[in-house]
Amino acid sequence: MKLTIEPASPETFAEIGAWRYQPPYDFYDGDQDPVLNPERFFGAVGPDGTLVGFYYVEDKGEAVELGLGLRPDLTGRGLGDEFFRSGVDFVRSRHPGRPVVLNVAAFNERAIRVYERAG
């Protein structure tokens, strides 16, 4: 999946705000928490021009934290590995040589499997 990653716009946030995941992943529904640092969000746009997900990038001193979200209708379709790797590549291009860290909810077994496969 070839992605274009660009700073999130008001339209990006509006679309993400309407996303609804199936339980228990509804924890990640787009309207659960207000966006406090919009400058840290980037939209991931597919070749057809549609938003497929987002990345959250935060400088944590020596490391850079990466958060990510794949559009709900695209989850469970084997796209997680490539989407995750695109995010890591994006962070590394902006912050070369710095470690990338992730935080994930303990119940999110799908994401944990993706991250473990990626090493």
N, C-alpha and C positions, 0 to 999 in steps of 0.2 A: 504494500500500500504506500504509494508516494504521497507524502503529506507536505503541505505548506504550513509553516508555523509562524504565526503573526501575533502581535499584541492583541489582547482581547478588547473588543469594542463594546459599546452599550448593547448592540444587537447580539453579540456573543453571550453576554450575561443574561439577556432576556431569554435566549434559547435554552441556555443551561438551566435557568430558573424553572423552566417548564418540564424538565426531564423527570421521569418517574421510573424508579427501579422496582423490581419485584422483591418482596421481603425475603431474607432479612436485609437485602441491599438497599432498601428504601431509606436506610440511615444516610445514604448519599444523595437523596433527592435534592435537586438544585435549589430548592427554596428553604432548606433546613437552617442554614446559617447565612447571615448577611456577609457580603463581600467587603472586607475591611481594607484590603490592599490590592486594588484592581491592577496596579502596575506590575504585580507579580504573576499575573495570569496571561496565558497565551492560548489562542485558539488553534486547533489542528484541523485543517481543511483538506478534504480529499480531492482527488483529481476532478470530480464532478462539481466542485465548488460548495459542497455541503460540509457543515461542521460535523466532524466525527468524534471530537473529544477536546479536552483541554489539558494543559500542563500548568502547574503552579511551581514557581521557582523562587526560592528564598535563600539569600546569602546567610549562612550560619557561622561566619568567621572562617575557620579553616576548611569547612565543608559547605556543600550546597545541597539544600533539601529539594527533592523533586516530589511533587504530588501530581496525580493524574486521574483523569476520568474519561472513560469511553462512553459514548452515547448509549443509552440503555438498550436500544434495539440491535446494537452491534455486539453486545456482550454474549459470551457463551458460544461464539462462532469461530474461535481459533485465531482471533485477531490480536489478542492481548500481548503476545510475545513481540510482535513487530511494532505495535503501538508503543509498548514500553521502551524497546530499544531505540525507537525514534526520539523519544523524550530524553533518554540518557545521552544520545548523540548530540541533541540540541543543547543540553546543559554543558556537556564537555566542550562544545564549540565556543560557548560563551564564557566558560570558566575552565580553561585548560589546566590540567595537572591537579585539579582539586577533587577530593573524593565526593561522590554523590551519595546522599543518604535518603532513606525512605522511611516513612511511618505508615503502618497499615493496621487496621482494626484486627484484633485477634480472630474474630469470626470470619473474616474475609478470606476463606480458603482458596477461592479462585485466584485472587491477586497474589497470595502467598506462593501458590504453585508457579505462577508466571515469574515472580521474582527469583524463586529458587532455581528454576530452569535457566534463567539468565545468569545465575552465579552471583 
